[in-house]
Amino acid sequence: MARREINMPRFGAKMEEAKLLVWRVQVGQRVDEDDVLCEVETEKTNADVESLYSGVVLELVAKENETYPVGFVLGYIDAEDED
């Protein structure tokens, strides 16, 4: 297993930040690649942040209804090793 970051993605070329609306996972929950982790609100739309890894949610750093810049570490996943 490897500790991997959940980062605020960039949904558009000019996007600089987004508000985390709601977490869809909890610490200790098993997730698969492409599972929805949280929903965020940008200037133009609401979007789902999907997991890039399969594994277990270790920590949720970001708080709901707070705004974070692109690249900010929202949380961590203990990802399964890739073969």
KATAMO-V74237 format. One record per pair of residues at least 24 apart in sequence whose C-alpha atoms are under 10 Angstrom apart, sorted by sequence separation. I is the first residue (numbers start at 0). J is the second residue. D is the distance in Angstrom with one decimal. If there is no record, write none. Layout:
<<I J D> <I J D>>
This chain:
<<16 40 9.0> <17 41 4.8> <18 42 9.3> <23 47 9.5> <29 53 7.6> <30 54 5.5> <31 55 8.7> <39 63 9.2> <40 64 9.4> <52 76 7.7> <53 77 8.2> <54 78 4.3> <55 79 8.4> <16 41 7.0> <17 42 7.5> <20 45 8.8> <22 47 9.9> <23 48 9.6> <29 54 5.7> <30 55 6.0> <38 63 9.4> <39 64 9.0> <41 66 9.5> <51 76 9.5> <52 77 8.7> <53 78 5.6> <54 79 5.3> <15 41 9.0> <16 42 8.6> <19 45 9.7> <20 46 9.7> <21 47 9.8> <22 48 9.6> <28 54 8.4> <29 55 4.4> <30 56 7.2> <37 63 9.3> <39 65 9.8> <40 66 8.9> <50 76 8.8> <52 78 5.8> <53 79 6.0> <54 80 9.0> <14 41 7.5> <15 42 9.6> <17 44 9.9> <18 45 9.2> <19 46 9.8> <20 47 9.9> <27 54 9.5> <28 55 5.5> <29 56 6.5> <39 66 9.1> <51 78 9.2> <52 79 7.5> <53 80 9.0> <14 42 7.9> <17 45 9.2> <19 47 9.9> <27 55 5.8> <28 56 5.5> <29 57 9.7> <39 67 9.8> <52 80 9.5> <53 81 9.6> <14 43 9.3> <17 46 9.7> <19 48 9.7> <26 55 7.7> <27 56 5.2> <28 57 8.3> <52 81 9.5> <11 41 9.3> <25 55 9.4> <26 56 5.0> <27 57 6.1> <5 36 8.8> <8 39 9.8> <10 41 8.2> <24 55 10.0> <25 56 6.8> <26 57 5.5> <27 58 8.3> <7 39 8.9> <9 41 9.6> <11 43 9.4> <24 56 7.7> <25 57 8.7> <26 58 5.7> <10 43 9.8> <25 58 8.4> <26 59 6.8> <10 44 9.5> <25 59 7.7> <10 45 10.0> <24 59 8.9> <10 46 8.2> <37 73 9.6> <22 59 8.6> <10 48 9.8> <36 74 9.8> <8 47 9.9> <22 61 9.2> <8 48 7.4> <22 62 8.5> <7 48 7.8> <8 49 9.5> <21 62 8.4> <22 63 7.0> <6 48 8.9> <19 61 7.6> <20 62 8.6> <21 63 5.4> <5 48 8.9> <18 61 9.9> <19 62 7.1> <20 63 5.3> <21 64 7.4> <5 49 9.1> <6 50 9.7> <18 62 9.4> <19 63 5.2> <20 64 5.1> <21 65 9.9> <5 50 7.5> <6 51 9.9> <18 63 7.8> <19 64 5.4> <20 65 7.6> <4 50 9.8> <5 51 8.1> <18 64 6.0> <19 65 5.8> <20 66 9.0> <30 76 8.7> <32 78 9.6> <4 51 9.4> <5 52 9.3> <17 64 9.8> <18 65 5.4> <19 66 6.2> <29 76 9.2> <30 77 9.9> <31 78 9.4> <3 51 9.1> <4 52 9.7> <17 65 8.4> <18 66 4.0> <19 67 7.5> <26 74 9.5> <28 76 9.6> <29 77 9.4> <30 78 9.2> <31 79 9.8> <3 52 8.1> <17 66 5.4> <18 67 6.2> <26 75 9.3> <27 76 9.3> <29 78 9.8> <16 66 6.7> <17 67 5.7> <18 68 8.8> <26 76 9.1> <27 77 9.6> <3 54 9.5> <5 56 9.6> <16 67 5.4> <17 68 6.5> <2 54 9.5> <15 67 8.7> <16 68 4.0> <17 69 7.4> <0 53 10.0> <1 54 9.0> <2 55 9.6> <3 56 9.6> <4 57 9.9> <5 58 9.6> <15 68 5.7> <16 69 5.3> <0 54 7.9> <2 56 9.6> <3 57 9.3> <4 58 9.6> <5 59 8.8> <7 61 9.8> <14 68 8.8> <15 69 5.6> <16 70 8.9> <19 73 8.9> <0 55 9.4> <2 57 8.2> <5 60 9.4> <14 69 7.5> <15 70 9.2> <16 71 9.1> <5 61 10.0> <9 68 9.2> <10 69 9.1> <7 67 7.3> <8 68 9.0> <9 69 5.8> <6 67 9.9> <7 68 6.9> <8 69 5.7> <9 70 7.7> <6 68 9.5> <7 69 5.0> <8 70 6.2> <6 69 7.5> <7 70 4.9> <8 71 8.4> <6 70 5.1> <7 71 5.3> <8 72 9.8> <5 70 8.8> <6 71 5.4> <7 72 6.6> <4 70 9.7> <5 71 8.3> <6 72 4.5> <7 73 6.5> <4 71 9.2> <5 72 5.7> <6 73 5.5> <7 74 9.5> <4 72 6.1> <5 73 5.4> <6 74 7.3> <3 72 9.8> <4 73 7.5> <5 74 5.0> <6 75 8.8> <4 74 6.0> <5 75 5.5> <3 74 8.6> <4 75 4.6> <5 76 7.1> <3 75 5.5> <4 76 6.4> <2 75 6.5> <3 76 5.2> <4 77 9.0> <1 75 9.9> <2 76 5.8> <3 77 6.2> <4 78 9.5> <1 76 8.0> <2 77 4.6> <3 78 6.3> <0 76 9.3> <1 77 5.4> <2 78 6.1> <3 79 9.7> <0 77 5.8> <1 78 5.1> <2 79 9.1> <0 78 5.3> <1 79 6.6> <0 79 4.7> <1 80 6.6> <0 80 5.2> <1 81 9.6> <0 81 8.9>>
